[in-house]
Amino acid sequence: MRPFGYDRPHEIGEALTLVAERPSARFLGGGTNLVDLVRRGVETPDWLVDVTGLPLGEVEERDGGLRIGATVTNADLAHHPVVRRRYPVLAQALLAGASGQLRSMATVGGNLLQRTRCPYFTDLTTACNKREPGTGCSALEGLSRYAAVLGGSEHCVAVHPSDMAVALAALDAEVEVVGVDGTRRVAFADLYRLPGATPEHETTLRPGELVTAVTLPPPLDGAASRYRKVRDRASYAFALVSVAALLRVEDGRVSSVRVALGGVAPVPWRATVAESLLVGREPTDEVLREAARAELASAEPLPGNGFKVDLAVRTMSSVLARLRDEQVPA
């Protein structure tokens, strides 16, 4: 047993001070990821600052959009009437993740910042540049079924595990963070880092910064949306490929589209190539497949996960076709 200290402050300023004074301290939300990593010895904080006592548990409609406090649980957010009515893709993504018990504990902020579930990251007997920089990446020549096909590097091919984050990427969310220097807003596309040569640096958060909220813009008028997750078993499994998509068709042509992919990259992957090819075009089956294939054209699969490329193409085009058919009369 490795001893550590624990505090549960009730003011944000106090929480920031506690972490600032202890370089090895970590913020603790629901603990569904961090506690596991502490038990395994992957994370070794000397102090845990529990943020669940902070006033960050509200979901509020603001300026036509939504502000979601960082300590709102995944379960409460998935079942929130405003989310279910106005942002169904987010509710679907949340309900596709983990189990009912874990969703009741996991927080929004913690979900965003959870570490990868790559088996080599959590196995202290193997080489992992994310866990111990400079040791190598065991997945490159080992088990790669769950590894990235987009955005990886020679130093790391671990994928981001969050379902919720994929939906938030498609919704153009922003993340509100606070630190000793004040509050700032981070576009969701700018929150995560690709691994490059420094896979241990996963986000653009500054040391000691705390995620306080996620904000969503007003829903896209007239758009249909959906989250689909393909996995090895029907529940309690991470995505092989997932797709969050919003599509609006006007006068037979795509007027707006947003697509994000999960299970294929170290970050929630915004499919900007596919989006640019679809806008202004008639969304026929062939056009949808063409856009999906173009998005995956830069994929670099490993020997054990080449199937993900075709799976992602088929899943993306299928989801978009369903959204098209929900809007266009037969």
C-alpha positions in Angstrom: 0.0 0.0 0.0 1.4 3.4 -1.0 0.1 6.1 1.3 -1.3 9.4 0.0 -3.2 12.4 1.4 -6.8 13.3 0.7 -8.8 16.5 0.7 -12.3 17.3 -0.3 -12.6 21.1 -0.6 -15.8 23.0 -1.2 -14.4 26.0 -3.0 -12.6 26.0 -6.4 -9.9 28.3 -5.2 -9.1 26.0 -2.4 -8.8 23.0 -4.7 -6.5 24.9 -7.0 -4.3 25.9 -4.1 -4.0 22.4 -2.8 -2.8 21.1 -6.2 -0.5 24.0 -6.8 1.2 23.3 -3.4 1.8 19.7 -4.2 3.3 18.9 -7.7 2.3 15.2 -7.5 -1.3 15.9 -6.4 -4.2 14.9 -8.7 -7.8 16.0 -9.0 -10.2 13.2 -8.3 -13.7 13.0 -9.7 -15.7 9.7 -9.6 -12.5 7.8 -9.5 -13.6 5.2 -12.1 -10.3 5.5 -13.9 -7.8 7.2 -11.6 -8.4 4.8 -8.7 -7.7 1.8 -10.9 -4.5 3.3 -12.2 -3.4 4.1 -8.6 -4.1 0.5 -7.6 -2.0 -0.8 -10.5 0.8 1.6 -9.8 0.5 3.4 -13.1 -0.4 6.6 -11.3 1.4 7.5 -8.1 0.0 10.7 -6.7 1.0 11.8 -3.2 -2.3 13.6 -2.7 -5.8 13.4 -4.1 -8.0 16.5 -4.2 -11.6 15.3 -4.5 -13.6 17.8 -6.6 -17.0 16.3 -6.1 -17.7 18.7 -3.3 -17.2 21.7 -5.6 -20.2 23.6 -7.0 -19.8 22.1 -10.4 -22.8 19.8 -10.6 -25.4 21.8 -12.6 -26.7 21.4 -16.2 -28.0 24.8 -17.4 -29.4 26.1 -20.6 -27.5 29.3 -21.6 -27.6 31.4 -24.8 -29.5 28.7 -26.6 -26.9 26.1 -25.7 -26.0 24.1 -22.7 -23.5 24.4 -19.9 -22.6 21.1 -18.2 -20.8 21.2 -14.9 -17.7 19.0 -14.6 -19.0 16.9 -11.7 -22.3 16.0 -13.3 -22.3 12.2 -13.6 -22.5 10.4 -16.9 -25.7 8.8 -15.8 -27.4 12.1 -14.9 -26.3 13.7 -18.1 -27.5 10.8 -20.3 -31.0 11.0 -18.8 -31.3 14.8 -18.5 -34.4 15.8 -20.5 -32.7 18.6 -22.3 -29.9 16.4 -23.4 -32.2 13.7 -24.6 -34.4 16.2 -26.5 -31.9 18.6 -27.9 -28.6 16.6 -28.1 -29.6 13.0 -28.5 -26.2 12.0 -30.0 -24.7 12.9 -26.6 -27.2 10.8 -24.7 -26.7 7.9 -27.0 -22.9 8.1 -26.6 -23.0 8.2 -22.8 -25.3 5.2 -22.6 -23.0 3.3 -24.9 -20.1 3.7 -22.4 -19.1 1.4 -19.5 -21.9 0.0 -17.3 -24.8 1.6 -15.3 -22.8 1.4 -12.1 -19.8 3.1 -13.6 -21.9 5.8 -15.3 -23.5 6.6 -11.9 -20.0 7.4 -10.5 -18.1 8.8 -13.5 -18.0 12.5 -14.0 -18.0 14.6 -17.1 -14.6 16.2 -16.3 -13.1 12.8 -15.4 -14.5 11.2 -18.6 -12.7 13.8 -20.7 -9.4 13.3 -19.0 -9.4 9.5 -18.6 -6.3 7.7 -19.7 -6.1 5.2 -22.5 -7.1 1.5 -21.9 -4.2 0.2 -24.0 -3.2 -3.1 -22.2 0.5 -2.1 -22.4 -0.1 1.2 -20.6 -1.6 -0.6 -17.6 0.9 -3.4 -17.5 4.0 -2.3 -15.6 6.0 -5.3 -17.0 5.8 -4.0 -20.6 7.4 -1.0 -22.4 5.1 2.0 -22.8 6.2 5.5 -23.8 3.0 7.0 -22.5 3.6 5.6 -19.0 7.4 5.7 -19.0 8.8 8.0 -21.8 11.7 6.5 -23.8 11.0 2.8 -23.1 9.2 2.0 -26.4 5.7 1.1 -27.6 4.9 -2.6 -27.1 1.7 -2.3 -29.2 3.7 -1.7 -32.4 4.8 -5.4 -32.5 2.3 -6.8 -30.1 -1.4 -6.9 -29.6 -2.7 -4.1 -31.9 -6.4 -5.0 -32.4 -7.5 -2.0 -30.4 -4.7 0.3 -31.5 -5.0 3.5 -33.6 -5.1 3.6 -37.4 -5.2 7.4 -37.6 -3.0 9.9 -35.8 -0.6 7.5 -34.1 3.2 7.7 -34.2 6.2 5.5 -33.8 6.1 6.3 -30.1 2.4 5.5 -29.4 -0.7 4.0 -31.1 -3.0 4.0 -28.1 -6.6 5.2 -28.7 -8.7 7.6 -26.6 -11.3 5.5 -24.8 -14.2 8.0 -24.3 -17.6 7.6 -26.0 -18.8 10.9 -24.7 -15.8 12.8 -26.1 -16.6 11.6 -29.6 -20.1 13.1 -29.4 -18.7 16.3 -27.9 -16.2 16.6 -30.8 -19.1 16.3 -33.3 -21.1 18.9 -31.3 -18.4 21.5 -31.5 -18.2 21.7 -27.7 -15.9 23.9 -25.7 -14.2 23.1 -22.3 -14.1 25.6 -19.5 -11.0 25.4 -17.4 -9.7 27.4 -14.4 -6.2 27.7 -13.0 -4.2 30.0 -10.8 -4.0 32.4 -13.7 -7.8 32.5 -14.2 -10.5 31.0 -16.4 -10.2 30.2 -20.1 -12.2 28.3 -22.7 -10.7 25.7 -24.9 -12.3 24.6 -28.2 -12.8 20.8 -28.1 -10.7 20.3 -31.2 -7.8 22.0 -29.3 -8.1 20.0 -26.0 -6.2 16.9 -27.0 -2.7 16.3 -28.4 -1.7 13.7 -30.9 1.2 11.6 -29.4 4.0 12.6 -31.8 7.3 12.1 -29.9 5.7 13.0 -26.5 2.7 10.7 -25.9 2.8 11.3 -22.1 1.4 14.8 -22.9 -2.2 14.1 -23.7 -4.0 17.4 -23.4 -3.3 21.1 -23.7 -4.3 21.7 -20.1 -1.6 23.6 -18.1 -0.3 22.2 -14.8 -2.8 22.6 -12.0 -5.7 23.5 -14.3 -9.2 22.1 -13.4 -12.0 21.4 -15.9 -15.0 23.2 -14.6 -17.6 22.8 -17.4 -18.3 21.7 -20.9 -20.4 24.1 -23.0 -22.5 23.2 -26.1 -23.6 25.6 -28.8 -27.3 25.7 -29.8 -28.4 22.5 -31.6 -28.0 22.5 -35.4 -31.5 23.3 -36.7 -33.1 20.6 -38.7 -30.2 18.2 -38.3 -30.6 14.5 -37.4 -28.0 13.0 -35.2 -26.8 9.5 -34.1 -24.0 7.7 -32.2 -23.1 4.2 -33.2 -20.5 2.0 -31.5 -19.1 -1.2 -32.9 -17.4 -3.4 -30.3 -16.4 -7.0 -29.6 -19.4 -7.6 -27.3 -22.8 -6.0 -26.8 -22.0 -4.1 -23.6 -19.2 -3.0 -21.3 -16.6 -2.9 -24.0 -14.5 -0.2 -25.6 -15.1 0.8 -29.2 -13.4 -0.8 -32.2 -14.9 2.0 -34.2 -17.6 4.5 -33.2 -19.2 7.3 -35.1 -21.0 10.4 -33.9 -22.7 12.3 -36.7 -25.0 15.2 -37.4 -26.5 15.7 -40.8 -28.8 18.3 -42.4 -30.1 17.9 -45.9 -31.9 20.8 -47.7 -33.3 20.6 -51.2 -31.6 17.2 -51.7 -28.1 18.3 -50.8 -26.0 18.3 -47.7 -26.2 21.8 -46.1 -24.4 20.9 -42.9 -22.6 17.8 -41.5 -20.4 17.0 -38.5 -18.7 13.7 -38.0 -16.4 12.4 -35.3 -14.8 8.9 -34.9 -13.8 7.0 -31.9 -11.7 3.8 -31.4 -9.4 4.7 -34.3 -7.1 7.5 -33.0 -5.4 8.8 -29.9 -7.9 11.6 -29.8 -11.6 11.9 -30.7 -11.1 12.2 -34.4 -13.1 14.9 -36.2 -13.7 13.8 -39.8 -13.0 17.1 -41.5 -12.0 15.5 -44.8 -15.3 13.7 -45.1 -17.2 16.8 -44.0 -15.6 19.0 -46.7 -16.4 16.5 -49.4 -20.1 16.2 -48.4 -21.3 19.8 -48.1 -23.2 20.9 -51.1 -23.5 17.4 -52.6 -26.4 15.0 -53.0 -25.9 12.4 -50.2 -26.2 9.3 -52.4 -24.8 6.0 -51.0 -21.8 6.3 -53.3 -21.0 9.9 -52.3 -21.2 8.9 -48.6 -18.8 6.0 -49.2 -16.5 8.2 -51.1 -16.3 10.7 -48.3 -15.7 8.0 -45.7 -13.0 6.4 -47.8 -11.3 9.8 -48.2 -11.3 10.3 -44.4 -9.6 6.9 -43.9 -7.1 7.4 -46.8 -4.3 8.4 -44.5 -4.8 5.4 -42.2 -1.7 3.5 -41.2 -3.0 0.2 -39.7 -0.8 -2.3 -38.0 -0.9 -6.1 -38.8 -3.6 -6.7 -36.2 -6.0 -3.9 -36.9 -6.3 -3.4 -40.6 -9.9 -4.4 -40.4 -10.6 -1.1 -38.7 -10.2 0.9 -41.9 -13.0 -0.9 -43.8 -15.1 -1.1 -40.6 -14.8 2.7 -40.1 -15.7 3.4 -43.7 -18.8 1.1 -43.6 -19.9 2.4 -40.2 -19.5 6.1 -41.1 -21.3 5.7 -44.4 -24.1 3.6 -42.9 -24.7 6.1 -40.1 -24.8 9.0 -42.5 -27.2 7.1 -44.8 -29.6 6.5 -41.9 -29.5 10.2 -41.0 -30.2 11.1 -44.6 -33.1 8.7 -44.8 -34.6 10.2 -41.7 -34.8 13.6 -43.4 -35.4 12.8 -47.1 -38.9 11.5 -48.1 -38.8 8.1 -49.8 
